[in-house]
Amino acid sequence: MTGSGSTGGTALVVIDMINTYDHEDAELLLPAAEQVVPVLANLIGRARDADVPVIYANDNFGLWRSHHGELVESALSRPHAALVEPIRPDDDSLFVVKARHSIFYDTPMSYLLWQLGVGTVVLTGQVTEQCVLYSALDAHIRHLDVTVPKDAVASIHPHLADAALEMMERNMGARIVLEKEVDFRGTRRPPREGTPSQPGGRP
């Protein structure tokens, strides 16, 4: 699963799936999310069984007072809680709150991945043509290998999602696979020791 440029283990990143679905374009997103949730729930379960870190990277809904527990509780109290319950974080899950599209923008994600000894990120969640795409680019420029299970990402506009997946594959060297093709066996690596010279330990 790890490409030639990778130097570490694997982490599963779940992007923006702790969601209230009361935002603009939510009605367009919901059908795709409904298809993705069972697939993602299976992938999360396999990652947990393999002791692979599961990291939730989630928008804060513009509520700067919120911590991740409040975000989960808010999503579970809304009409579309059934899309959150099967994939909710457990006690071992890691959580990074973000404010913009990329999981790396002004977040500790780079440092967290370095600390975990991660060289490959499996990007899942929503939206394929927005946050997943921009996160894949930022991962690529940090010399991380990227895998995207195309049945574990949800989109608003399918034609843009197809283009985004092609861009990730062609321009960022991402592996575009099906969920069942993601193999977590032997990918867990102990955390590194010491302090990186730069955030994330990479240029």
C-alpha positions as CSV (number, residue, x, y, z in Angstrom):
1,M,0.0,0.0,0.0
2,T,2.9,2.3,0.6
3,G,4.6,3.8,-2.4
4,S,8.3,4.3,-3.0
5,G,8.3,7.8,-1.6
6,S,6.8,6.8,1.7
7,T,8.8,6.4,4.9
8,G,6.1,5.4,7.4
9,G,2.9,3.7,8.3
10,T,-0.7,4.4,7.4
11,A,-3.5,6.6,8.8
12,L,-7.1,6.7,7.8
13,V,-8.4,10.2,7.6
14,V,-12.2,10.9,7.7
15,I,-12.9,14.3,6.4
16,D,-16.0,16.3,7.3
17,M,-18.3,13.4,8.0
18,I,-19.4,14.7,11.4
19,N,-22.0,16.9,9.7
20,T,-25.3,18.5,10.4
21,Y,-26.2,18.6,6.7
22,D,-28.0,21.9,7.0
23,H,-25.5,23.8,4.9
24,E,-25.7,25.0,1.3
25,D,-25.7,22.1,-1.3
26,A,-26.6,19.6,1.5
27,E,-29.5,18.3,-0.5
28,L,-27.2,17.5,-3.4
29,L,-24.6,15.9,-1.1
30,L,-27.0,13.7,0.9
31,P,-27.6,11.0,-1.7
32,A,-23.8,10.4,-2.1
33,A,-23.3,10.5,1.7
34,E,-26.0,7.9,2.2
35,Q,-24.1,5.6,-0.2
36,V,-20.7,6.3,1.4
37,V,-21.5,5.9,5.1
38,P,-21.9,2.0,5.1
39,V,-18.7,1.7,3.0
40,L,-16.8,4.1,5.3
41,A,-18.1,2.4,8.4
42,N,-16.6,-0.9,7.2
43,L,-13.3,0.8,6.4
44,I,-13.1,2.4,9.8
45,G,-13.9,-0.9,11.5
46,R,-11.1,-2.6,9.5
47,A,-8.6,0.2,10.4
48,R,-9.5,-0.1,14.1
49,D,-9.1,-3.9,14.0
50,A,-5.6,-3.4,12.4
51,D,-4.6,-0.8,15.0
52,V,-4.3,1.8,12.3
53,P,-4.8,5.4,13.5
54,V,-8.2,6.9,12.6
55,I,-8.1,10.7,12.4
56,Y,-11.3,12.7,12.0
57,A,-10.6,16.1,10.3
58,N,-13.7,18.2,10.6
59,D,-15.0,21.6,10.0
60,N,-16.0,23.5,13.1
61,F,-19.3,24.8,11.6
62,G,-18.0,28.3,12.2
63,L,-18.4,27.8,16.0
64,W,-15.0,28.7,17.4
65,R,-16.1,27.7,20.9
66,S,-16.8,24.1,19.9
67,H,-14.6,21.1,20.6
68,H,-14.9,17.8,18.9
69,G,-17.4,16.4,21.5
70,E,-19.8,19.2,20.9
71,L,-19.5,18.8,17.1
72,V,-20.4,15.1,17.4
73,E,-23.3,15.8,19.8
74,S,-24.6,18.6,17.5
75,A,-24.5,16.3,14.4
76,L,-26.2,13.5,16.3
77,S,-29.0,15.8,17.4
78,R,-30.0,16.7,13.9
79,P,-32.3,15.0,11.4
80,H,-29.5,13.2,9.6
81,A,-28.0,11.6,12.7
82,A,-28.2,8.2,10.9
83,L,-25.4,9.3,8.7
84,V,-23.2,10.1,11.7
85,E,-23.9,7.3,14.2
86,P,-22.3,4.4,12.2
87,I,-19.0,6.3,11.8
88,R,-18.8,8.3,15.0
89,P,-15.4,8.6,16.7
90,D,-14.6,6.1,19.4
91,D,-12.4,6.7,22.4
92,D,-9.2,5.9,20.4
93,S,-10.0,8.1,17.5
94,L,-8.0,11.3,16.9
95,F,-9.7,14.5,16.0
96,V,-8.4,17.6,14.2
97,V,-10.7,20.6,13.9
98,K,-10.2,22.6,10.7
99,A,-11.6,25.9,9.4
100,R,-10.9,25.6,5.7
101,H,-10.9,23.0,2.9
102,S,-7.6,21.3,3.5
103,I,-7.0,19.1,6.5
104,F,-3.5,20.7,6.7
105,Y,-4.4,24.4,6.6
106,D,-3.6,25.9,10.0
107,T,-4.1,22.6,11.8
108,P,-1.6,20.3,13.6
109,M,-2.2,17.5,11.1
110,S,1.4,17.5,9.7
111,Y,2.9,17.3,13.1
112,L,0.4,14.6,14.2
113,L,1.2,12.4,11.2
114,W,4.9,12.8,11.8
115,Q,4.5,11.9,15.4
116,L,2.5,8.8,14.4
117,G,5.2,7.8,11.9
118,V,2.7,8.0,9.0
119,G,3.9,8.1,5.4
120,T,0.6,7.1,3.7
121,V,-2.8,8.8,4.3
122,V,-6.0,7.1,3.2
123,L,-8.4,10.0,2.5
124,T,-12.1,9.5,2.9
125,G,-15.2,11.6,3.4
126,Q,-16.5,14.7,1.7
127,V,-16.5,16.5,-0.5
128,T,-14.5,14.7,-3.2
129,E,-14.1,17.8,-5.5
130,Q,-13.4,20.2,-2.6
131,C,-11.9,19.2,0.7
132,V,-10.6,15.7,-0.4
133,L,-9.0,17.2,-3.5
134,Y,-7.3,20.0,-1.6
135,S,-6.2,17.7,1.2
136,A,-4.7,15.3,-1.3
137,L,-2.7,18.1,-2.9
138,D,-1.4,19.3,0.5
139,A,-0.5,15.7,1.4
140,H,1.4,15.3,-1.9
141,I,3.5,18.4,-1.4
142,R,4.4,17.1,2.1
143,H,5.8,13.9,0.5
144,L,3.0,11.7,1.8
145,D,1.6,8.9,-0.2
146,V,-2.1,9.3,-0.9
147,T,-4.8,6.6,-1.3
148,V,-8.4,7.5,-2.0
149,P,-11.1,4.8,-1.9
150,K,-13.5,6.2,-4.5
151,D,-16.5,4.5,-2.9
152,A,-15.7,6.0,0.4
153,V,-15.8,9.7,-0.7
154,A,-19.0,11.6,-1.4
155,S,-19.5,14.4,-3.9
156,I,-21.9,17.2,-4.7
157,H,-21.3,17.2,-8.4
158,P,-20.4,13.7,-9.8
159,H,-18.7,15.1,-13.0
160,L,-16.4,17.3,-10.9
161,A,-15.7,14.4,-8.6
162,D,-14.6,12.2,-11.5
163,A,-12.3,15.0,-12.6
164,A,-11.0,15.5,-9.1
165,L,-10.2,11.8,-8.8
166,E,-8.4,11.9,-12.1
167,M,-6.4,14.9,-11.0
168,M,-5.4,13.2,-7.8
169,E,-4.2,10.2,-9.7
170,R,-2.4,11.9,-12.5
171,N,-1.0,15.0,-10.8
172,M,-0.5,13.8,-7.2
173,G,0.3,10.1,-7.7
174,A,-2.6,9.1,-5.6
175,R,-3.8,5.5,-5.7
176,I,-7.5,5.5,-6.5
177,V,-9.0,2.2,-5.3
178,L,-12.1,0.6,-3.9
179,E,-12.6,0.3,-0.2
180,K,-12.1,-3.5,-0.3
181,E,-8.6,-2.9,-1.9
182,V,-7.3,-0.9,1.0
183,D,-5.0,-3.3,2.9
184,F,-4.1,-2.2,6.4
185,R,-2.1,-5.3,7.3
186,G,1.4,-4.5,8.3
187,T,1.0,-0.7,7.9
188,R,1.0,0.3,11.6
189,R,4.2,2.0,12.7
190,P,5.2,3.1,16.2
191,P,5.4,6.9,16.9
192,R,8.7,8.5,16.1
193,E,10.8,10.1,18.9
194,G,12.3,13.5,18.9
195,T,11.3,16.8,17.4
196,P,11.2,17.5,13.7
197,S,13.2,20.3,12.2
198,Q,10.0,21.6,10.5
199,P,6.3,21.1,11.2
200,G,5.6,17.6,9.9
201,G,9.3,16.9,9.6
202,R,9.0,17.4,5.8
203,P,9.7,20.4,3.5
